[in-house]
Amino acid sequence: MLAEFLVLLGTFDVGDFIPSLDWVSGLNGFNVRVKKCFEEESVLFHKVNREVVQALEQVARLAAQNQVVD
């Protein structure tokens, strides 16, 4: 996943430099690869975010019970 992201980051996209040729990115599959990578990264970030929120909620519950050691 990270490797694909880095490849896409270094890939030359003609549409970025010549907007009238943006349709070329659709032909060579660049747009599809970007969308797929975005969706995979989005799922990962949402999962990590949920884990962090759950950990913070657990710490808050323990703090409310005065079971946290300072």
mmCIF file of the N, C-alpha and C atoms, coordinates in Angstrom:
data_MODEL
# 
_entry.id   MODEL 
# 
loop_
_atom_site.group_PDB 
_atom_site.id 
_atom_site.type_symbol 
_atom_site.label_atom_id 
_atom_site.label_alt_id 
_atom_site.label_comp_id 
_atom_site.label_asym_id 
_atom_site.label_entity_id 
_atom_site.label_seq_id 
_atom_site.pdbx_PDB_ins_code 
_atom_site.Cartn_x 
_atom_site.Cartn_y 
_atom_site.Cartn_z 
_atom_site.occupancy 
_atom_site.B_iso_or_equiv 
_atom_site.pdbx_formal_charge 
_atom_site.auth_seq_id 
_atom_site.auth_comp_id 
_atom_site.auth_asym_id 
_atom_site.auth_atom_id 
_atom_site.pdbx_PDB_model_num 
ATOM 1   N N  . MET A 1 1  ? 0.823   -1.180 0.000   1.00 0.00 ? 1  MET A N  1 
ATOM 2   C CA . MET A 1 1  ? 0.000   0.000  0.000   1.00 0.00 ? 1  MET A CA 1 
ATOM 3   C C  . MET A 1 1  ? 0.878   1.260  0.000   1.00 0.00 ? 1  MET A C  1 
ATOM 4   N N  . LEU A 1 2  ? 1.854   1.298  0.877   1.00 0.00 ? 2  LEU A N  1 
ATOM 5   C CA . LEU A 1 2  ? 2.744   2.450  0.916   1.00 0.00 ? 2  LEU A CA 1 
ATOM 6   C C  . LEU A 1 2  ? 3.604   2.525  -0.344  1.00 0.00 ? 2  LEU A C  1 
ATOM 7   N N  . ALA A 1 3  ? 4.009   1.363  -0.832  1.00 0.00 ? 3  ALA A N  1 
ATOM 8   C CA . ALA A 1 3  ? 4.818   1.335  -2.055  1.00 0.00 ? 3  ALA A CA 1 
ATOM 9   C C  . ALA A 1 3  ? 4.037   1.900  -3.233  1.00 0.00 ? 3  ALA A C  1 
ATOM 10  N N  . GLU A 1 4  ? 2.770   1.519  -3.356  1.00 0.00 ? 4  GLU A N  1 
ATOM 11  C CA . GLU A 1 4  ? 1.933   2.039  -4.447  1.00 0.00 ? 4  GLU A CA 1 
ATOM 12  C C  . GLU A 1 4  ? 1.759   3.551  -4.305  1.00 0.00 ? 4  GLU A C  1 
ATOM 13  N N  . PHE A 1 5  ? 1.574   4.018  -3.071  1.00 0.00 ? 5  PHE A N  1 
ATOM 14  C CA . PHE A 1 5  ? 1.439   5.455  -2.830  1.00 0.00 ? 5  PHE A CA 1 
ATOM 15  C C  . PHE A 1 5  ? 2.693   6.201  -3.285  1.00 0.00 ? 5  PHE A C  1 
ATOM 16  N N  . LEU A 1 6  ? 3.853   5.659  -2.944  1.00 0.00 ? 6  LEU A N  1 
ATOM 17  C CA . LEU A 1 6  ? 5.100   6.312  -3.331  1.00 0.00 ? 6  LEU A CA 1 
ATOM 18  C C  . LEU A 1 6  ? 5.311   6.284  -4.844  1.00 0.00 ? 6  LEU A C  1 
ATOM 19  N N  . VAL A 1 7  ? 4.897   5.195  -5.482  1.00 0.00 ? 7  VAL A N  1 
ATOM 20  C CA . VAL A 1 7  ? 4.989   5.125  -6.948  1.00 0.00 ? 7  VAL A CA 1 
ATOM 21  C C  . VAL A 1 7  ? 4.092   6.189  -7.568  1.00 0.00 ? 7  VAL A C  1 
ATOM 22  N N  . LEU A 1 8  ? 2.856   6.297  -7.079  1.00 0.00 ? 8  LEU A N  1 
ATOM 23  C CA . LEU A 1 8  ? 1.924   7.299  -7.611  1.00 0.00 ? 8  LEU A CA 1 
ATOM 24  C C  . LEU A 1 8  ? 2.429   8.716  -7.357  1.00 0.00 ? 8  LEU A C  1 
ATOM 25  N N  . LEU A 1 9  ? 3.065   8.904  -6.212  1.00 0.00 ? 9  LEU A N  1 
ATOM 26  C CA . LEU A 1 9  ? 3.597   10.226 -5.877  1.00 0.00 ? 9  LEU A CA 1 
ATOM 27  C C  . LEU A 1 9  ? 4.670   10.661 -6.867  1.00 0.00 ? 9  LEU A C  1 
ATOM 28  N N  . GLY A 1 10 ? 5.439   9.711  -7.363  1.00 0.00 ? 10 GLY A N  1 
ATOM 29  C CA . GLY A 1 10 ? 6.510   10.033 -8.302  1.00 0.00 ? 10 GLY A CA 1 
ATOM 30  C C  . GLY A 1 10 ? 6.121   9.917  -9.763  1.00 0.00 ? 10 GLY A C  1 
ATOM 31  N N  . THR A 1 11 ? 4.878   9.539  -10.016 1.00 0.00 ? 11 THR A N  1 
ATOM 32  C CA . THR A 1 11 ? 4.425   9.358  -11.402 1.00 0.00 ? 11 THR A CA 1 
ATOM 33  C C  . THR A 1 11 ? 4.078   10.697 -12.036 1.00 0.00 ? 11 THR A C  1 
ATOM 34  N N  . PHE A 1 12 ? 4.519   10.873 -13.248 1.00 0.00 ? 12 PHE A N  1 
ATOM 35  C CA . PHE A 1 12 ? 4.217   12.099 -13.997 1.00 0.00 ? 12 PHE A CA 1 
ATOM 36  C C  . PHE A 1 12 ? 2.796   12.019 -14.531 1.00 0.00 ? 12 PHE A C  1 
ATOM 37  N N  . ASP A 1 13 ? 1.974   12.993 -14.185 1.00 0.00 ? 13 ASP A N  1 
ATOM 38  C CA . ASP A 1 13 ? 0.605   13.063 -14.680 1.00 0.00 ? 13 ASP A CA 1 
ATOM 39  C C  . ASP A 1 13 ? 0.493   14.263 -15.606 1.00 0.00 ? 13 ASP A C  1 
ATOM 40  N N  . VAL A 1 14 ? 0.269   13.978 -16.870 1.00 0.00 ? 14 VAL A N  1 
ATOM 41  C CA . VAL A 1 14 ? 0.214   15.025 -17.893 1.00 0.00 ? 14 VAL A CA 1 
ATOM 42  C C  . VAL A 1 14 ? -0.872  16.059 -17.568 1.00 0.00 ? 14 VAL A C  1 
ATOM 43  N N  . GLY A 1 15 ? -1.997  15.619 -16.998 1.00 0.00 ? 15 GLY A N  1 
ATOM 44  C CA . GLY A 1 15 ? -3.108  16.517 -16.689 1.00 0.00 ? 15 GLY A CA 1 
ATOM 45  C C  . GLY A 1 15 ? -2.772  17.577 -15.660 1.00 0.00 ? 15 GLY A C  1 
ATOM 46  N N  . ASP A 1 16 ? -1.773  17.318 -14.834 1.00 0.00 ? 16 ASP A N  1 
ATOM 47  C CA . ASP A 1 16 ? -1.356  18.317 -13.846 1.00 0.00 ? 16 ASP A CA 1 
ATOM 48  C C  . ASP A 1 16 ? -0.656  19.505 -14.504 1.00 0.00 ? 16 ASP A C  1 
ATOM 49  N N  . PHE A 1 17 ? -0.011  19.255 -15.613 1.00 0.00 ? 17 PHE A N  1 
ATOM 50  C CA . PHE A 1 17 ? 0.756   20.303 -16.277 1.00 0.00 ? 17 PHE A CA 1 
ATOM 51  C C  . PHE A 1 17 ? 0.030   20.893 -17.478 1.00 0.00 ? 17 PHE A C  1 
ATOM 52  N N  . ILE A 1 18 ? -0.746  20.070 -18.155 1.00 0.00 ? 18 ILE A N  1 
ATOM 53  C CA . ILE A 1 18 ? -1.519  20.529 -19.313 1.00 0.00 ? 18 ILE A CA 1 
ATOM 54  C C  . ILE A 1 18 ? -2.967  20.081 -19.092 1.00 0.00 ? 18 ILE A C  1 
ATOM 55  N N  . PRO A 1 19 ? -3.796  20.920 -18.468 1.00 0.00 ? 19 PRO A N  1 
ATOM 56  C CA . PRO A 1 19 ? -5.153  20.518 -18.103 1.00 0.00 ? 19 PRO A CA 1 
ATOM 57  C C  . PRO A 1 19 ? -5.991  20.002 -19.271 1.00 0.00 ? 19 PRO A C  1 
ATOM 58  N N  . SER A 1 20 ? -5.756  20.475 -20.470 1.00 0.00 ? 20 SER A N  1 
ATOM 59  C CA . SER A 1 20 ? -6.546  19.997 -21.604 1.00 0.00 ? 20 SER A CA 1 
ATOM 60  C C  . SER A 1 20 ? -6.216  18.549 -21.962 1.00 0.00 ? 20 SER A C  1 
ATOM 61  N N  . LEU A 1 21 ? -5.115  18.018 -21.455 1.00 0.00 ? 21 LEU A N  1 
ATOM 62  C CA . LEU A 1 21 ? -4.737  16.623 -21.711 1.00 0.00 ? 21 LEU A CA 1 
ATOM 63  C C  . LEU A 1 21 ? -5.024  15.714 -20.505 1.00 0.00 ? 21 LEU A C  1 
ATOM 64  N N  . ASP A 1 22 ? -5.889  16.160 -19.621 1.00 0.00 ? 22 ASP A N  1 
ATOM 65  C CA . ASP A 1 22 ? -6.215  15.387 -18.426 1.00 0.00 ? 22 ASP A CA 1 
ATOM 66  C C  . ASP A 1 22 ? -6.868  14.049 -18.770 1.00 0.00 ? 22 ASP A C  1 
ATOM 67  N N  . TRP A 1 23 ? -7.492  13.957 -19.914 1.00 0.00 ? 23 TRP A N  1 
ATOM 68  C CA . TRP A 1 23 ? -8.151  12.726 -20.340 1.00 0.00 ? 23 TRP A CA 1 
ATOM 69  C C  . TRP A 1 23 ? -7.155  11.576 -20.537 1.00 0.00 ? 23 TRP A C  1 
ATOM 70  N N  . VAL A 1 24 ? -5.880  11.901 -20.719 1.00 0.00 ? 24 VAL A N  1 
ATOM 71  C CA . VAL A 1 24 ? -4.856  10.865 -20.907 1.00 0.00 ? 24 VAL A CA 1 
ATOM 72  C C  . VAL A 1 24 ? -4.716  10.023 -19.634 1.00 0.00 ? 24 VAL A C  1 
ATOM 73  N N  . SER A 1 25 ? -4.897  10.639 -18.479 1.00 0.00 ? 25 SER A N  1 
ATOM 74  C CA . SER A 1 25 ? -4.786  9.907  -17.215 1.00 0.00 ? 25 SER A CA 1 
ATOM 75  C C  . SER A 1 25 ? -5.852  8.830  -17.107 1.00 0.00 ? 25 SER A C  1 
ATOM 76  N N  . GLY A 1 26 ? -7.002  9.050  -17.734 1.00 0.00 ? 26 GLY A N  1 
ATOM 77  C CA . GLY A 1 26 ? -8.043  8.030  -17.745 1.00 0.00 ? 26 GLY A CA 1 
ATOM 78  C C  . GLY A 1 26 ? -7.689  6.853  -18.636 1.00 0.00 ? 26 GLY A C  1 
ATOM 79  N N  . LEU A 1 27 ? -6.957  7.126  -19.678 1.00 0.00 ? 27 LEU A N  1 
ATOM 80  C CA . LEU A 1 27 ? -6.583  6.059  -20.612 1.00 0.00 ? 27 LEU A CA 1 
ATOM 81  C C  . LEU A 1 27 ? -5.480  5.154  -20.069 1.00 0.00 ? 27 LEU A C  1 
ATOM 82  N N  . ASN A 1 28 ? -4.517  5.752  -19.380 1.00 0.00 ? 28 ASN A N  1 
ATOM 83  C CA . ASN A 1 28 ? -3.386  4.942  -18.900 1.00 0.00 ? 28 ASN A CA 1 
ATOM 84  C C  . ASN A 1 28 ? -3.630  4.322  -17.517 1.00 0.00 ? 28 ASN A C  1 
ATOM 85  N N  . GLY A 1 29 ? -4.823  4.533  -16.938 1.00 0.00 ? 29 GLY A N  1 
ATOM 86  C CA . GLY A 1 29 ? -5.171  3.898  -15.671 1.00 0.00 ? 29 GLY A CA 1 
ATOM 87  C C  . GLY A 1 29 ? -4.692  4.631  -14.436 1.00 0.00 ? 29 GLY A C  1 
ATOM 88  N N  . PHE A 1 30 ? -4.124  5.802  -14.611 1.00 0.00 ? 30 PHE A N  1 
ATOM 89  C CA . PHE A 1 30 ? -3.592  6.546  -13.464 1.00 0.00 ? 30 PHE A CA 1 
ATOM 90  C C  . PHE A 1 30 ? -4.704  6.919  -12.490 1.00 0.00 ? 30 PHE A C  1 
ATOM 91  N N  . ASN A 1 31 ? -5.829  7.414  -13.002 1.00 0.00 ? 31 ASN A N  1 
ATOM 92  C CA . ASN A 1 31 ? -6.927  7.837  -12.122 1.00 0.00 ? 31 ASN A CA 1 
ATOM 93  C C  . ASN A 1 31 ? -7.480  6.667  -11.313 1.00 0.00 ? 31 ASN A C  1 
ATOM 94  N N  . VAL A 1 32 ? -7.589  5.505  -11.930 1.00 0.00 ? 32 VAL A N  1 
ATOM 95  C CA . VAL A 1 32 ? -8.095  4.323  -11.235 1.00 0.00 ? 32 VAL A CA 1 
ATOM 96  C C  . VAL A 1 32 ? -7.140  3.921  -10.114 1.00 0.00 ? 32 VAL A C  1 
ATOM 97  N N  . ARG A 1 33 ? -5.854  3.949  -10.405 1.00 0.00 ? 33 ARG A N  1 
ATOM 98  C CA . ARG A 1 33 ? -4.852  3.597  -9.382  1.00 0.00 ? 33 ARG A CA 1 
ATOM 99  C C  . ARG A 1 33 ? -4.874  4.582  -8.230  1.00 0.00 ? 33 ARG A C  1 
ATOM 100 N N  . VAL A 1 34 ? -5.062  5.876  -8.516  1.00 0.00 ? 34 VAL A N  1 
ATOM 101 C CA . VAL A 1 34 ? -5.119  6.887  -7.458  1.00 0.00 ? 34 VAL A CA 1 
ATOM 102 C C  . VAL A 1 34 ? -6.347  6.665  -6.585  1.00 0.00 ? 34 VAL A C  1 
ATOM 103 N N  . LYS A 1 35 ? -7.491  6.418  -7.192  1.00 0.00 ? 35 LYS A N  1 
ATOM 104 C CA . LYS A 1 35 ? -8.720  6.186  -6.417  1.00 0.00 ? 35 LYS A CA 1 
ATOM 105 C C  . LYS A 1 35 ? -8.599  4.943  -5.548  1.00 0.00 ? 35 LYS A C  1 
ATOM 106 N N  . LYS A 1 36 ? -8.034  3.874  -6.094  1.00 0.00 ? 36 LYS A N  1 
ATOM 107 C CA . LYS A 1 36 ? -7.867  2.641  -5.325  1.00 0.00 ? 36 LYS A CA 1 
ATOM 108 C C  . LYS A 1 36 ? -6.938  2.868  -4.135  1.00 0.00 ? 36 LYS A C  1 
ATOM 109 N N  . CYS A 1 37 ? -5.839  3.557  -4.367  1.00 0.00 ? 37 CYS A N  1 
ATOM 110 C CA . CYS A 1 37 ? -4.883  3.850  -3.300  1.00 0.00 ? 37 CYS A CA 1 
ATOM 111 C C  . CYS A 1 37 ? -5.530  4.741  -2.233  1.00 0.00 ? 37 CYS A C  1 
ATOM 112 N N  . PHE A 1 38 ? -6.302  5.725  -2.675  1.00 0.00 ? 38 PHE A N  1 
ATOM 113 C CA . PHE A 1 38 ? -6.984  6.618  -1.738  1.00 0.00 ? 38 PHE A CA 1 
ATOM 114 C C  . PHE A 1 38 ? -7.946  5.837  -0.848  1.00 0.00 ? 38 PHE A C  1 
ATOM 115 N N  . GLU A 1 39 ? -8.718  4.931  -1.443  1.00 0.00 ? 39 GLU A N  1 
ATOM 116 C CA . GLU A 1 39 ? -9.679  4.153  -0.669  1.00 0.00 ? 39 GLU A CA 1 
ATOM 117 C C  . GLU A 1 39 ? -8.980  3.263  0.354   1.00 0.00 ? 39 GLU A C  1 
ATOM 118 N N  . GLU A 1 40 ? -7.871  2.640  -0.036  1.00 0.00 ? 40 GLU A N  1 
ATOM 119 C CA . GLU A 1 40 ? -7.122  1.792  0.890   1.00 0.00 ? 40 GLU A CA 1 
ATOM 120 C C  . GLU A 1 40 ? -6.541  2.612  2.040   1.00 0.00 ? 40 GLU A C  1 
ATOM 121 N N  . GLU A 1 41 ? -5.975  3.757  1.711   1.00 0.00 ? 41 GLU A N  1 
ATOM 122 C CA . GLU A 1 41 ? -5.412  4.624  2.748   1.00 0.00 ? 41 GLU A CA 1 
ATOM 123 C C  . GLU A 1 41 ? -6.509  5.156  3.671   1.00 0.00 ? 41 GLU A C  1 
ATOM 124 N N  . SER A 1 42 ? -7.657  5.471  3.104   1.00 0.00 ? 42 SER A N  1 
ATOM 125 C CA . SER A 1 42 ? -8.772  5.984  3.891   1.00 0.00 ? 42 SER A CA 1 
ATOM 126 C C  . SER A 1 42 ? -9.234  4.946  4.909   1.00 0.00 ? 42 SER A C  1 
ATOM 127 N N  . VAL A 1 43 ? -9.345  3.696  4.483   1.00 0.00 ? 43 VAL A N  1 
ATOM 128 C CA . VAL A 1 43 ? -9.739  2.624  5.400   1.00 0.00 ? 43 VAL A CA 1 
ATOM 129 C C  . VAL A 1 43 ? -8.721  2.490  6.520   1.00 0.00 ? 43 VAL A C  1 
ATOM 130 N N  . LEU A 1 44 ? -7.449  2.536  6.174   1.00 0.00 ? 44 LEU A N  1 
ATOM 131 C CA . LEU A 1 44 ? -6.388  2.424  7.181   1.00 0.00 ? 44 LEU A CA 1 
ATOM 132 C C  . LEU A 1 44 ? -6.454  3.577  8.180   1.00 0.00 ? 44 LEU A C  1 
ATOM 133 N N  . PHE A 1 45 ? -6.588  4.796  7.695   1.00 0.00 ? 45 PHE A N  1 
ATOM 134 C CA . PHE A 1 45 ? -6.620  5.952  8.589   1.00 0.00 ? 45 PHE A CA 1 
ATOM 135 C C  . PHE A 1 45 ? -7.852  5.932  9.492   1.00 0.00 ? 45 PHE A C  1 
ATOM 136 N N  . HIS A 1 46 ? -8.991  5.486  8.977   1.00 0.00 ? 46 HIS A N  1 
ATOM 137 C CA . HIS A 1 46 ? -10.186 5.386  9.812   1.00 0.00 ? 46 HIS A CA 1 
ATOM 138 C C  . HIS A 1 46 ? -10.005 4.335  10.901  1.00 0.00 ? 46 HIS A C  1 
ATOM 139 N N  . LYS A 1 47 ? -9.346  3.240  10.556  1.00 0.00 ? 47 LYS A N  1 
ATOM 140 C CA . LYS A 1 47 ? -9.087  2.192  11.547  1.00 0.00 ? 47 LYS A CA 1 
ATOM 141 C C  . LYS A 1 47 ? -8.159  2.710  12.648  1.00 0.00 ? 47 LYS A C  1 
ATOM 142 N N  . VAL A 1 48 ? -7.100  3.372  12.263  1.00 0.00 ? 48 VAL A N  1 
ATOM 143 C CA . VAL A 1 48 ? -6.162  3.926  13.246  1.00 0.00 ? 48 VAL A CA 1 
ATOM 144 C C  . VAL A 1 48 ? -6.856  4.972  14.109  1.00 0.00 ? 48 VAL A C  1 
ATOM 145 N N  . ASN A 1 49 ? -7.680  5.809  13.482  1.00 0.00 ? 49 ASN A N  1 
ATOM 146 C CA . ASN A 1 49 ? -8.403  6.839  14.220  1.00 0.00 ? 49 ASN A CA 1 
ATOM 147 C C  . ASN A 1 49 ? -9.325  6.208  15.263  1.00 0.00 ? 49 ASN A C  1 
ATOM 148 N N  . ARG A 1 50 ? -10.058 5.153  14.876  1.00 0.00 ? 50 ARG A N  1 
ATOM 149 C CA . ARG A 1 50 ? -10.946 4.463  15.823  1.00 0.00 ? 50 ARG A CA 1 
ATOM 150 C C  . ARG A 1 50 ? -10.151 3.887  16.991  1.00 0.00 ? 50 ARG A C  1 
ATOM 151 N N  . GLU A 1 51 ? -8.983  3.306  16.714  1.00 0.00 ? 51 GLU A N  1 
ATOM 152 C CA . GLU A 1 51 ? -8.161  2.732  17.781  1.00 0.00 ? 51 GLU A CA 1 
ATOM 153 C C  . GLU A 1 51 ? -7.680  3.807  18.751  1.00 0.00 ? 51 GLU A C  1 
ATOM 154 N N  . VAL A 1 52 ? -7.303  4.961  18.228  1.00 0.00 ? 52 VAL A N  1 
ATOM 155 C CA . VAL A 1 52 ? -6.839  6.052  19.089  1.00 0.00 ? 52 VAL A CA 1 
ATOM 156 C C  . VAL A 1 52 ? -7.989  6.572  19.950  1.00 0.00 ? 52 VAL A C  1 
ATOM 157 N N  . VAL A 1 53 ? -9.150  6.739  19.352  1.00 0.00 ? 53 VAL A N  1 
ATOM 158 C CA . VAL A 1 53 ? -10.310 7.223  20.105  1.00 0.00 ? 53 VAL A CA 1 
ATOM 159 C C  . VAL A 1 53 ? -10.672 6.231  21.203  1.00 0.00 ? 53 VAL A C  1 
ATOM 160 N N  . GLN A 1 54 ? -10.653 4.942  20.898  1.00 0.00 ? 54 GLN A N  1 
ATOM 161 C CA . GLN A 1 54 ? -10.965 3.930  21.906  1.00 0.00 ? 54 GLN A CA 1 
ATOM 162 C C  . GLN A 1 54 ? -9.940  3.963  23.040  1.00 0.00 ? 54 GLN A C  1 
ATOM 163 N N  . ALA A 1 55 ? -8.676  4.126  22.723  1.00 0.00 ? 55 ALA A N  1 
ATOM 164 C CA . ALA A 1 55 ? -7.640  4.194  23.755  1.00 0.00 ? 55 ALA A CA 1 
ATOM 165 C C  . ALA A 1 55 ? -7.829  5.425  24.638  1.00 0.00 ? 55 ALA A C  1 
ATOM 166 N N  . LEU A 1 56 ? -8.165  6.554  24.031  1.00 0.00 ? 56 LEU A N  1 
ATOM 167 C CA . LEU A 1 56 ? -8.395  7.773  24.813  1.00 0.00 ? 56 LEU A CA 1 
ATOM 168 C C  . LEU A 1 56 ? -9.628  7.641  25.699  1.00 0.00 ? 56 LEU A C  1 
ATOM 169 N N  . GLU A 1 57 ? -10.663 6.987  25.191  1.00 0.00 ? 57 GLU A N  1 
ATOM 170 C CA . GLU A 1 57 ? -11.858 6.759  26.004  1.00 0.00 ? 57 GLU A CA 1 
ATOM 171 C C  . GLU A 1 57 ? -11.553 5.852  27.185  1.00 0.00 ? 57 GLU A C  1 
ATOM 172 N N  . GLN A 1 58 ? -10.713 4.845  26.954  1.00 0.00 ? 58 GLN A N  1 
ATOM 173 C CA . GLN A 1 58 ? -10.333 3.944  28.037  1.00 0.00 ? 58 GLN A CA 1 
ATOM 174 C C  . GLN A 1 58 ? -9.529  4.689  29.097  1.00 0.00 ? 58 GLN A C  1 
ATOM 175 N N  . VAL A 1 59 ? -8.623  5.538  28.681  1.00 0.00 ? 59 VAL A N  1 
ATOM 176 C CA . VAL A 1 59 ? -7.844  6.334  29.637  1.00 0.00 ? 59 VAL A CA 1 
ATOM 177 C C  . VAL A 1 59 ? -8.768  7.266  30.425  1.00 0.00 ? 59 VAL A C  1 
ATOM 178 N N  . ALA A 1 60 ? -9.739  7.846  29.751  1.00 0.00 ? 60 ALA A N  1 
ATOM 179 C CA . ALA A 1 60 ? -10.683 8.739  30.436  1.00 0.00 ? 60 ALA A CA 1 
ATOM 180 C C  . ALA A 1 60 ? -11.509 7.969  31.465  1.00 0.00 ? 60 ALA A C  1 
ATOM 181 N N  . ARG A 1 61 ? -11.931 6.740  31.117  1.00 0.00 ? 61 ARG A N  1 
ATOM 182 C CA . ARG A 1 61 ? -12.691 5.928  32.080  1.00 0.00 ? 61 ARG A CA 1 
ATOM 183 C C  . ARG A 1 61 ? -11.834 5.586  33.295  1.00 0.00 ? 61 ARG A C  1 
ATOM 184 N N  . LEU A 1 62 ? -10.573 5.215  33.049  1.00 0.00 ? 62 LEU A N  1 
ATOM 185 C CA . LEU A 1 62 ? -9.682  4.887  34.166  1.00 0.00 ? 62 LEU A CA 1 
ATOM 186 C C  . LEU A 1 62 ? -9.405  6.118  35.022  1.00 0.00 ? 62 LEU A C  1 
ATOM 187 N N  . ALA A 1 63 ? -9.267  7.275  34.396  1.00 0.00 ? 63 ALA A N  1 
ATOM 188 C CA . ALA A 1 63 ? -9.038  8.507  35.145  1.00 0.00 ? 63 ALA A CA 1 
ATOM 189 C C  . ALA A 1 63 ? -10.244 8.838  35.999  1.00 0.00 ? 63 ALA A C  1 
ATOM 190 N N  . ALA A 1 64 ? -11.432 8.570  35.477  1.00 0.00 ? 64 ALA A N  1 
ATOM 191 C CA . ALA A 1 64 ? -12.651 8.837  36.241  1.00 0.00 ? 64 ALA A CA 1 
ATOM 192 C C  . ALA A 1 64 ? -12.746 7.908  37.432  1.00 0.00 ? 64 ALA A C  1 
ATOM 193 N N  . GLN A 1 65 ? -12.182 6.748  37.336  1.00 0.00 ? 65 GLN A N  1 
ATOM 194 C CA . GLN A 1 65 ? -12.190 5.786  38.451  1.00 0.00 ? 65 GLN A CA 1 
ATOM 195 C C  . GLN A 1 65 ? -10.970 5.958  39.355  1.00 0.00 ? 65 GLN A C  1 
ATOM 196 N N  . ASN A 1 66 ? -10.146 6.955  39.065  1.00 0.00 ? 66 ASN A N  1 
ATOM 197 C CA . ASN A 1 66 ? -8.920  7.231  39.832  1.00 0.00 ? 66 ASN A CA 1 
ATOM 198 C C  . ASN A 1 66 ? -7.977  6.036  39.853  1.00 0.00 ? 66 ASN A C  1 
ATOM 199 N N  . GLN A 1 67 ? -7.885  5.330  38.741  1.00 0.00 ? 67 GLN A N  1 
ATOM 200 C CA . GLN A 1 67 ? -6.985  4.199  38.656  1.00 0.00 ? 67 GLN A CA 1 
ATOM 201 C C  . GLN A 1 67 ? -5.769  4.500  37.796  1.00 0.00 ? 67 GLN A C  1 
ATOM 202 N N  . VAL A 1 68 ? -5.568  5.730  37.473  1.00 0.00 ? 68 VAL A N  1 
ATOM 203 C CA . VAL A 1 68 ? -4.426  6.118  36.642  1.00 0.00 ? 68 VAL A CA 1 
ATOM 204 C C  . VAL A 1 68 ? -3.286  6.508  37.559  1.00 0.00 ? 68 VAL A C  1 
ATOM 205 N N  . VAL A 1 69 ? -2.108  5.973  37.290  1.00 0.00 ? 69 VAL A N  1 
ATOM 206 C CA . VAL A 1 69 ? -0.931  6.318  38.059  1.00 0.00 ? 69 VAL A CA 1 
ATOM 207 C C  . VAL A 1 69 ? -0.244  7.469  37.369  1.00 0.00 ? 69 VAL A C  1 
ATOM 208 N N  . ASP A 1 70 ? 0.022   8.554  38.087  1.00 0.00 ? 70 ASP A N  1 
ATOM 209 C CA . ASP A 1 70 ? 0.710   9.714  37.508  1.00 0.00 ? 70 ASP A CA 1 
ATOM 210 C C  . ASP A 1 70 ? 2.197   9.538  37.557  1.00 0.00 ? 70 ASP A C  1 
# 
